Amino acid sequence: MSKPHPSASAAEPPVGQGPPDQYILTLSCPDKQGIVHAVSSYLFMTGCNIEDSQQFGDRDTGLFFMRVHFRAETPTRVGVEDLRASFAAVGESFRMDWQIHRADERMRVVLMVSRFGHCLNDLLFRWSIGALPVEVAAVVSNHQDFAELAGSYGVPFRHIPVTPDTKAEAEAELLELVRREGVELVVLARYMQVLSDDLCKQLSGRIINIHHSFLPSFKGAKPYHQAHARGVKLIGATAHYVTAELDEGPIIEQEVERVGHELTPERLVAVGRDVECQALARAVKWHSERRVLLNGHRTVVFG
């Protein structure tokens, strides 16, 4: 089954690969007249030119969302801090939640895994060939299984074992790593530990998980065996932000594959691995390109 997916336009290079004079502005705010005019006027007055712009007004929530890729056209180079300082007045006047980042800035991420390594291997490979515009700061695991895999890509491996008695200390160690390495995104690439409510709140909107089904179907152990027992015709995977509500966070991307009655549970597992990798990789790519904006329990994903 194929379907269209958001992707960078031909005129816009992937984030992390653009010239140094290009920037990404993202914002959300209460919807009202004049937002687009205010943003475009600001960019014009500061000597910038819009390369690509997308916006969405949600009638259900009354919120407006916008992503603008722009270039600084001034003779002297404009710094990102200067842009942030000068845009603050616009943001305040419309009560915006906004960010400006350099287009060539690669988001620093930590990949977390337990004992299923297909998603980790897929993300590391995509990163190594330049298909994933991030910087992998570390691979973190509660087991030692993938230390060699991380090392083969030249990525630091951190073993943080977790037991019921050491969970708080393990999460504190993870948070210290995130802080020290300037990590903006934590990816649970089949990390099989439930995160505490406190950790979810501290990293809200900054943790992506892959779930081996369309939520909330087939929770618990051996989901593909459950799917086989029910005679499912579609295998699915869901990439979503992590919240305190287990596997119920805002959905970023979903992928499916049609299957037939002849597949064994083991073949369903193999199909499931593929769709998990695809859904998670797209979610990480779009988040790192700053295409995903939170909209309550949902997301806005700009193509």
Order of alpha helices (4+ residues) and beta strands (2+ residues): beta-alpha-beta-beta-alpha-beta-beta-alpha-beta-alpha-beta-alpha-beta-alpha-beta-alpha-beta-beta-alpha-beta-beta
